[in-house]
Amino acid sequence: MTRPLGPGSVAGVRVSSRRKPIEAPTGDQAGLRRVLGAGQLTLLGVGAIVGAGIFSSIGQMAAGSAGAPGAGPALVVSYLLTAVTCGLAALCYAEIAALVPAAGSAYSYAYVAFGEVWAWIIGWDLIIEYAIGNVYVAQSWSDYFRSFLRGVAGVDLPAWLATDLQSAAADPAIRPLAPTLGGHVLALNLPAIAITAVLTVLLVAGIRESARVNSLLVLLKLALLVVFIAVGARYVEPAHWRPFAPNGWKGIWTGASLAFFSYIGFDAVSTTAEETRQPERTLPRAMLASLGVCAVLYVATALVMTGLVPSGDLATGDPLALALRRAGLDHLATLMAFGAVLAVTAVLLVFQLGQTRILMVMARDGLLPPLFSRLHSGRRTPVAATVLTGLFVALASSILTPAQALELTSIGTLFAFIVVAGGVIALRIHEPHRPRPFRCVGYPFTPIASMVSSFILMLGLPSTNWLRFGVWLVVGLCVYWVYGRRHSRLA
């Protein structure tokens, strides 16, 4: 006899206790194609990591902004602190990804480790990491594209056609030139909308095609970063490194919190688990390799950039290009703007890919409408999820300011890291005898240290960001209560 529904229960089963067995994610793959190897996965990770974080937000982290003190040249320390925290998180991701090689990243891991409610919470949170993160990336792409057009063709788009509504309304230089409607300033980030549309079409075309384009873009942008470091090092003025930490520990801490955006990407690799050959071996290697490569590049780039120009002057959308222009390297600055366009394009591609796979798995589990899990009959890609994600990013890039998108992405990612690290501990308790192709080094210290360090960095973010994050989670729980708990396959 089925028990009557009670608070927090569906069909007699407590919602919070509905855990998916480990076999479920690995056995339900909905016809996706396993075509990705270790090399392509590593390049996907590097493609997602090396982008707007190093080409754009690095300037804001060094210079600071309203309510967020800059790290100055001590940004190098911020990057190292974040690299340690991300390294701890990567070890946790590697163990759980090898144990649960399913698409969906932290969402799938939480479903197995903690149950449905936590899975929904982290799945809703991952929308902040990927979709909102891509809003910032698309806006950064727009800044660098404008810089490239100015340098190559002397053409510049009107500012109101390449910014968001809030920034246009607040900027006295843009407001008089922008059209108005009922006394309100109109603005549109046209380049961000255009690149989002192009990549949406590519992702619909297929995973193999997307991976090939990403690999080419990654190799080109890595070459450009090496050129920036090698050439820029010759023009460094050590005087720009003094004072090393103009805002003390507070600036370093805030810089490290925001630097998390720069490292997002190694976890995006795990969203492609069901399109990867031998995922239990390939996923851990690709995540750790991509993170290691990028940590070295970030520290070297930050050191050279802050040596080329005073850190207080770096609050711009294209700080690397600005640094080269200050050094008199105008032609290389234009080339760097082109490199940034390529770099940020790759990030957009991987983040869009990750978000669509997460939505697909959530819909496959019944927590979202089945529309999100339907695959194209020939391409085997989730068309509806891809198109709707593209529309969301395109629209939000003309509404949210870059600072709002960046801070929301950082707190969402840190929260995901905490849940994954906790999942490693929970699965060691629930499934102690299950074979683990990769075991987290230093257990249980590593997952505990990952959770603590991630939470400490969350505390370094502005209080308004916590408010927005809280509102987002409350809205998500309402959506789950109205739809997800009633349609769950485990109900």
Phi, psi and omega per residue, in radians:
M1 nan 2.261 -3.123
T2 -1.364 2.295 3.119
R3 -1.218 2.606 3.101
P4 -1.159 2.711 3.118
L5 -1.114 2.394 3.083
G6 -2.254 3.065 3.119
P7 -0.998 2.244 3.109
G8 1.329 0.241 3.140
S9 -2.276 2.688 3.094
V10 -2.353 2.186 -3.141
A11 0.939 0.676 3.058
G12 1.394 0.036 3.133
V13 -1.989 2.237 3.134
R14 -1.109 2.260 -3.082
V15 -1.009 -0.791 -3.059
S16 -1.108 -0.381 -3.080
S17 -1.689 0.009 -3.122
R18 -1.335 1.628 3.115
R19 -1.760 2.409 3.095
K20 -1.429 2.321 3.079
P21 -1.147 2.665 -3.079
I22 -1.025 -0.604 -3.104
E23 -1.154 -0.441 -3.031
A24 -1.099 -0.854 -3.118
P25 -1.158 -0.596 -3.071
T26 -1.389 -0.297 -3.083
G27 -1.783 -0.044 -3.076
D28 -2.133 1.505 -2.960
Q29 -1.922 0.040 2.919
A30 0.920 0.480 3.004
G31 1.416 0.278 3.079
L32 -1.231 2.700 -3.067
R33 -1.656 2.221 3.092
R34 -1.521 1.669 -3.045
V35 -2.230 -0.103 -3.029
L36 -1.676 2.331 3.065
G37 -1.853 -3.072 -3.067
A38 -1.084 -0.735 -3.128
G39 -1.100 -0.823 3.141
Q40 -1.129 -0.663 3.127
L41 -1.162 -0.711 3.099
T42 -1.084 -0.731 3.108
L43 -1.186 -0.570 3.029
L44 -1.092 -0.743 3.113
G45 -1.116 -0.825 3.102
V46 -1.103 -0.657 3.123
G47 -1.065 -0.644 3.141
A48 -1.380 -0.593 -3.074
I49 -1.354 -0.915 -3.074
V50 -1.430 1.764 -3.115
G51 -2.893 -2.157 -3.076
A52 -1.048 -0.535 -3.135
G53 -1.065 -0.756 -3.097
I54 -1.593 -0.477 -3.104
F55 -1.620 -0.283 -3.045
S56 -2.342 -1.135 -3.026
S57 -1.182 -0.241 3.087
I58 -1.041 -0.586 3.111
G59 -1.184 -0.757 3.125
Q60 -1.131 -0.657 3.139
M61 -1.152 -0.618 3.138
A62 -1.341 -0.759 -3.053
A63 -1.487 -0.536 -3.078
G64 1.537 2.991 3.105
S65 -2.621 -3.114 -3.124
A66 -1.008 2.092 3.117
G67 1.436 -0.037 -3.123
A68 -2.360 1.723 -3.126
P69 -1.128 2.483 -3.118
G70 -1.363 2.687 3.140
A71 -1.455 -0.334 -3.066
G72 1.155 -2.694 3.100
P73 -1.051 -0.371 3.093
A74 -1.192 0.065 3.030
L75 -0.969 -0.500 3.077
V76 -1.010 -0.740 3.118
V77 -1.161 -0.694 3.112
S78 -1.021 -0.776 -3.140
Y79 -1.130 -0.660 3.132
L80 -1.178 -0.737 3.107
L81 -1.063 -0.761 -3.141
T82 -1.180 -0.621 3.115
A83 -1.096 -0.667 3.111
V84 -1.137 -0.815 3.138
T85 -1.087 -0.748 3.126
C86 -1.179 -0.602 3.093
G87 -1.093 -0.739 3.072
L88 -1.074 -0.766 3.129
A89 -1.127 -0.675 -3.118
A90 -1.108 -0.664 3.088
L91 -1.100 -0.673 3.102
C92 -1.177 -0.786 3.096
Y93 -1.031 -0.711 -3.077
A94 -1.093 -0.762 3.138
E95 -1.132 -0.842 -3.031
I96 -1.289 -0.537 3.095
A97 -1.202 -0.625 3.099
A98 -1.243 -0.567 -3.141
L99 -1.354 -0.626 -3.102
V100 -2.182 1.287 -3.063
P101 -1.357 1.158 -3.118
A102 -2.117 2.626 3.027
A103 -1.082 2.730 3.108
G104 1.981 -0.187 3.056
S105 0.931 -2.338 -3.037
A106 -1.053 -0.471 3.094
Y107 -1.069 -0.877 -3.129
S108 -1.131 -0.658 -3.124
Y109 -1.161 -0.725 3.132
A110 -1.145 -0.612 3.140
Y111 -1.092 -0.705 -3.129
V112 -1.324 -0.677 -3.019
A113 -1.479 -0.709 -2.970
F114 -2.085 -0.434 -3.119
G115 2.032 3.139 -2.925
E116 -1.176 -0.743 -3.095
V117 -1.077 -0.808 3.120
W118 -1.158 -0.599 3.081
A119 -1.075 -0.773 3.117
W120 -1.101 -0.782 -3.121
I121 -1.018 -0.804 -3.108
I122 -1.278 -0.575 3.066
G123 -1.111 -0.730 3.087
W124 -1.154 -0.665 3.105
D125 -1.128 -0.644 -3.112
L126 -1.149 -0.352 3.036
I127 -1.112 -0.634 3.064
I128 -1.113 -0.773 -3.090
E129 -1.129 -0.793 -3.017
Y130 -1.633 -0.984 -3.065
A131 -1.229 -0.854 3.113
I132 -1.176 -0.654 3.061
G133 -1.025 -0.673 3.140
N134 -1.232 -0.414 3.044
V135 -1.074 -0.832 3.108
Y136 -1.094 -0.728 -3.119
V137 -1.111 -0.739 3.120
A138 -1.119 -0.676 3.100
Q139 -1.162 -0.666 3.078
S140 -1.138 -0.731 3.092
W141 -1.007 -0.710 3.125
S142 -1.068 -0.765 3.129
D143 -1.067 -0.815 -3.117
Y144 -1.232 -0.585 3.097
F145 -1.126 -0.723 3.074
R146 -1.105 -0.731 3.119
S147 -1.090 -0.700 3.119
F148 -1.150 -0.749 3.117
L149 -1.086 -0.719 3.119
R150 -1.106 -0.738 -3.081
G151 -1.253 -0.589 -3.057
V152 -1.597 -0.802 -3.019
A153 -2.031 -0.038 -3.104
G154 1.170 0.374 -3.108
V155 -1.822 2.393 3.096
D156 -2.349 2.277 3.078
L157 -1.253 2.585 3.006
P158 -0.963 2.419 -3.049
A159 -1.018 -0.588 -3.102
W160 -1.260 -0.208 3.077
L161 -1.680 0.097 -3.118
A162 -2.482 0.641 3.116
T163 -2.655 3.027 -3.135
D164 -1.595 2.890 -3.079
L165 -1.061 -0.767 -3.089
Q166 -1.132 -0.780 -3.137
S167 -1.145 -0.689 3.139
A168 -1.127 -0.724 -3.130
A169 -1.184 -0.528 -3.077
A170 -1.576 -0.247 -3.060
D171 -1.637 2.000 -3.132
P172 -1.148 -0.328 3.110
A173 -1.399 -0.475 -3.112
I174 -1.625 -0.683 -2.994
R175 -0.949 -0.788 -3.114
P176 -1.175 -0.392 -3.068
L177 -1.639 -0.254 -3.058
A178 -1.504 2.605 3.046
P179 -1.194 2.761 -3.131
T180 -2.258 2.777 3.082
L181 -2.475 1.986 -3.115
G182 1.066 0.562 3.140
G183 1.483 -0.031 3.139
H184 -1.797 2.380 3.141
V185 -1.217 2.392 3.075
L186 -1.808 2.387 3.109
A187 -2.608 2.732 -3.064
L188 -2.674 2.276 3.094
N189 -1.599 1.421 -3.027
L190 -1.092 -0.786 3.115
P191 -1.059 -0.673 3.132
A192 -1.121 -0.707 3.119
I193 -1.133 -0.727 -3.081
A194 -1.142 -0.810 -3.099
I195 -1.212 -0.583 3.083
T196 -1.104 -0.704 3.127
A197 -1.130 -0.739 -3.127
V198 -1.098 -0.796 -3.109
L199 -1.243 -0.511 3.056
T200 -1.083 -0.741 3.100
V201 -1.103 -0.731 3.140
L202 -1.105 -0.746 -3.131
L203 -1.165 -0.577 3.061
V204 -1.163 -0.551 -3.088
A205 -1.119 -0.574 3.100
G206 2.615 2.725 -3.104
I207 -1.244 -0.643 -3.129
R208 -1.129 -0.781 3.130
E209 -1.114 -0.716 3.139
S210 -1.112 -0.741 -3.126
A211 -1.140 -0.659 3.134
R212 -1.151 -0.778 3.106
V213 -1.083 -0.742 3.136
N214 -1.068 -0.765 -3.116
S215 -1.046 -0.747 3.125
L216 -1.114 -0.798 -3.134
L217 -1.098 -0.681 -3.111
V218 -1.149 -0.803 -3.135
L219 -1.069 -0.679 3.125
L220 -1.173 -0.767 -3.075
K221 -1.285 -0.532 3.053
L222 -1.138 -0.685 3.095
A223 -1.084 -0.709 -3.139
L224 -1.185 -0.656 3.098
L225 -1.145 -0.683 3.096
V226 -1.101 -0.691 3.091
V227 -1.108 -0.766 3.122
F228 -1.012 -0.802 -3.104
I229 -1.167 -0.811 -3.068
A230 -1.180 -0.794 -3.110
V231 -1.352 -0.783 -3.107
G232 -1.077 -0.548 -3.129
A233 -1.057 -0.453 -3.133
R234 -1.294 -0.326 -3.074
Y235 -1.935 0.149 -3.124
V236 -1.131 2.388 3.028
E237 -1.952 1.908 -3.084
P238 -0.986 -0.400 3.132
A239 -1.072 -0.482 3.134
H240 -1.220 -0.253 3.123
W241 -1.515 0.073 3.138
R242 -2.083 2.281 -0.083
P243 -1.241 2.549 -3.046
F244 -1.194 -0.715 -3.140
A245 -2.224 1.392 -3.034
P246 -1.047 -0.468 3.132
N247 -1.968 0.331 3.052
G248 1.100 -2.715 -3.105
W249 -1.077 -0.595 -3.127
K250 -1.042 -0.762 3.115
G251 -1.133 -0.716 3.127
I252 -1.131 -0.744 -3.126
W253 -1.111 -0.833 3.119
T254 -1.106 -0.717 3.106
G255 -1.066 -0.716 3.119
A256 -1.139 -0.664 3.123
S257 -1.105 -0.774 -3.141
L258 -1.298 -0.457 -3.123
A259 -1.147 -0.271 3.095
F260 -1.002 -0.568 3.103
F261 -1.045 -0.599 -3.107
S262 -1.206 -0.402 -3.081
Y263 -1.762 -0.121 3.109
I264 -1.049 2.325 3.114
G265 2.599 -0.718 -3.141
F266 -1.092 -0.551 3.113
D267 -1.310 -0.381 3.096
A268 -1.117 -0.465 3.100
V269 -1.001 -0.658 -3.064
S270 -1.209 -0.296 3.129
T271 -1.264 -0.252 -3.112
T272 -1.765 0.362 -3.027
A273 -0.984 -0.635 -3.076
E274 -1.481 0.026 3.056
E275 -2.054 0.309 -3.068
T276 -2.005 2.429 3.053
R277 -1.376 2.345 -3.116
Q278 0.819 1.035 -3.038
P279 -1.048 -0.550 -3.105
E280 -1.118 -0.407 3.092
R281 -1.782 -0.689 -3.015
T282 -1.285 -0.724 -3.072
L283 -1.047 -0.901 -3.140
P284 -1.020 -0.759 -3.119
R285 -1.086 -0.769 -3.097
A286 -1.166 -0.708 -3.133
M287 -1.133 -0.828 -3.103
L288 -1.205 -0.676 3.140
A289 -1.152 -0.785 -3.121
S290 -1.125 -0.673 3.132
L291 -1.160 -0.734 3.141
G292 -1.103 -0.792 3.125
V293 -1.033 -0.790 -3.043
C294 -1.263 -0.594 3.121
A295 -1.055 -0.750 3.124
V296 -1.122 -0.785 -3.139
L297 -1.085 -0.713 -3.080
Y298 -1.121 -0.821 -3.113
V299 -1.090 -0.787 -3.132
A300 -1.128 -0.728 -3.135
T301 -1.153 -0.749 3.130
A302 -1.099 -0.685 -3.132
L303 -1.123 -0.785 -3.138
V304 -1.211 -0.787 -3.094
M305 -1.042 -0.824 -3.119
T306 -1.273 -0.246 3.034
G307 -1.497 -0.285 3.139
L308 -1.549 -0.503 -3.049
V309 -2.618 2.532 3.083
P310 -0.958 2.375 -3.034
S311 -1.054 -0.513 -3.134
G312 -1.158 -0.270 -3.121
D313 -1.664 0.102 -2.989
L314 -1.663 0.115 -3.130
A315 -1.335 1.265 -3.110
T316 -2.504 2.868 -3.117
G317 -1.308 -0.275 -3.129
D318 -2.335 1.155 -3.022
P319 -1.112 -0.617 3.141
L320 -1.162 -0.739 3.085
A321 -1.117 -0.715 3.101
L322 -1.058 -0.776 -3.132
A323 -1.057 -0.713 3.135
L324 -1.211 -0.655 3.096
R325 -1.120 -0.709 3.103
R326 -1.073 -0.506 3.114
A327 -1.490 0.040 3.131
G328 1.437 0.246 -3.104
L329 -1.774 1.113 -3.034
D330 -1.092 -0.740 -3.107
H331 -1.156 -0.677 3.107
L332 -1.211 -0.547 3.091
A333 -1.110 -0.718 3.097
T334 -1.128 -0.713 3.090
L335 -1.110 -0.651 3.127
M336 -1.153 -0.655 3.079
A337 -1.076 -0.692 3.087
F338 -1.145 -0.721 3.095
G339 -1.079 -0.668 3.119
A340 -1.144 -0.660 3.080
V341 -1.031 -0.771 3.113
L342 -1.142 -0.767 -3.087
A343 -1.082 -0.831 -3.073
V344 -1.248 -0.495 3.060
T345 -1.074 -0.739 3.136
A346 -1.124 -0.674 3.121
V347 -1.129 -0.798 3.098
L348 -0.963 -0.756 -3.102
L349 -1.086 -0.843 -3.069
V350 -1.239 -0.694 3.132
F351 -1.140 -0.709 3.081
Q352 -1.100 -0.702 3.092
L353 -1.052 -0.838 -3.119
G354 -1.085 -0.765 -3.106
Q355 -1.111 -0.718 -3.113
T356 -1.153 -0.623 3.136
R357 -1.229 -0.613 3.095
I358 -1.147 -0.811 3.103
L359 -1.061 -0.684 -3.136
M360 -1.067 -0.798 -3.109
V361 -1.210 -0.681 3.107
M362 -1.073 -0.691 3.108
A363 -1.231 -0.632 3.107
R364 -1.101 -0.527 3.096
D365 -1.495 -0.041 3.088
G366 1.576 -0.006 -3.093
L367 -1.427 -0.287 3.030
L368 -2.241 2.809 3.134
P369 -0.983 2.537 -3.075
P370 -1.056 -0.292 3.110
L371 -0.936 -0.649 -3.062
F372 -1.247 -0.309 -3.091
S373 -1.783 -0.040 -3.108
R374 -1.291 2.325 -3.127
L375 -1.806 2.597 3.045
H376 -1.124 2.371 -3.031
S377 -1.063 -0.586 -3.112
G378 -1.763 -0.770 -3.070
R379 -1.393 -0.362 -3.109
R380 1.010 0.723 3.076
T381 -2.123 2.598 3.127
P382 -1.343 1.579 -2.984
V383 -1.095 -0.895 -3.073
A384 -1.075 -0.783 3.129
A385 -1.074 -0.682 -3.128
T386 -1.173 -0.802 -3.112
V387 -1.169 -0.778 -3.122
L388 -1.159 -0.632 3.065
T389 -1.121 -0.746 3.098
G390 -1.062 -0.744 3.116
L391 -1.106 -0.719 3.134
F392 -1.081 -0.839 -3.118
V393 -1.114 -0.752 -3.137
A394 -1.071 -0.758 -3.131
L395 -1.202 -0.813 -3.072
A396 -1.173 -0.453 3.135
S397 -1.154 -0.305 3.080
S398 -1.773 0.085 -3.111
I399 -2.063 -0.926 -3.112
L400 -1.345 2.567 2.995
T401 -1.390 2.736 3.111
P402 -1.002 -0.694 -3.128
A403 -1.104 -0.716 3.131
Q404 -1.109 -0.769 -3.134
A405 -1.150 -0.711 -3.109
L406 -1.131 -0.816 -3.087
E407 -1.186 -0.700 3.107
L408 -1.098 -0.684 -3.134
T409 -1.137 -0.729 -3.120
S410 -1.095 -0.813 -3.095
I411 -1.208 -0.605 3.101
G412 -1.146 -0.685 3.139
T413 -1.202 -0.774 3.131
L414 -1.052 -0.699 3.108
F415 -1.108 -0.701 3.100
A416 -1.102 -0.680 3.118
F417 -1.079 -0.712 3.132
I418 -1.085 -0.772 -3.116
V419 -1.136 -0.728 -3.128
V420 -1.151 -0.747 3.119
A421 -1.093 -0.716 3.067
G422 -1.123 -0.576 3.120
G423 -1.130 -0.605 3.091
V424 -1.061 -0.791 3.130
I425 -1.134 -0.789 -3.107
A426 -1.069 -0.722 -3.118
L427 -1.293 -0.479 3.019
R428 -1.123 -0.558 3.121
I429 -1.390 -0.819 -3.090
H430 -1.245 -0.664 -3.030
E431 -2.245 1.111 -3.025
P432 -1.186 -0.466 -3.038
H433 -1.751 -0.026 -3.113
R434 -1.245 2.323 3.130
P435 -1.042 2.380 3.140
R436 -2.072 1.923 -3.137
P437 -1.036 -0.499 3.076
F438 -2.360 2.268 3.136
R439 -1.960 2.303 -3.124
C440 -1.061 2.138 -3.134
V441 -1.156 2.368 3.060
G442 1.381 0.339 3.110
Y443 -1.111 2.440 0.041
P444 -1.603 0.053 -3.096
F445 -1.050 -0.760 -3.037
T446 -1.062 -0.924 3.127
P447 -1.103 -0.625 3.110
I448 -1.149 -0.781 3.122
A449 -1.108 -0.624 3.107
S450 -1.106 -0.779 3.132
M451 -1.127 -0.781 -3.112
V452 -1.134 -0.835 -3.103
S453 -1.153 -0.638 3.108
S454 -1.147 -0.717 3.137
F455 -1.167 -0.678 3.105
I456 -1.066 -0.726 3.115
L457 -1.194 -0.598 3.062
M458 -1.051 -0.663 -3.139
L459 -1.147 -0.349 3.129
G460 -1.397 -0.100 -3.131
L461 -1.494 2.661 -3.126
P462 -1.009 2.615 -3.091
S463 -1.096 -0.575 3.113
T464 -1.078 -0.520 3.127
N465 -1.197 -0.669 3.076
W466 -1.103 -0.666 3.130
L467 -1.119 -0.828 3.130
R468 -1.074 -0.711 -3.136
F469 -1.113 -0.751 3.114
G470 -1.089 -0.759 3.115
V471 -1.083 -0.733 -3.138
W472 -1.052 -0.775 -3.127
L473 -1.175 -0.664 3.110
V474 -1.098 -0.769 3.098
V475 -1.053 -0.738 3.132
G476 -1.076 -0.736 3.117
L477 -1.127 -0.592 3.073
C478 -1.132 -0.733 3.109
V479 -1.093 -0.745 3.122
Y480 -1.086 -0.768 -3.097
W481 -1.124 -0.629 -3.095
V482 -1.369 -0.691 -3.024
Y483 -2.068 -0.988 -2.937
G484 -1.033 -0.798 -3.057
R485 -1.161 -0.441 -3.111
R486 -1.507 -0.450 -3.061
H487 -1.863 -0.011 -3.117
S488 -0.972 2.421 3.106
R489 -1.170 -0.435 3.130
L490 -1.491 -0.017 -3.100
A491 -1.188 nan nan
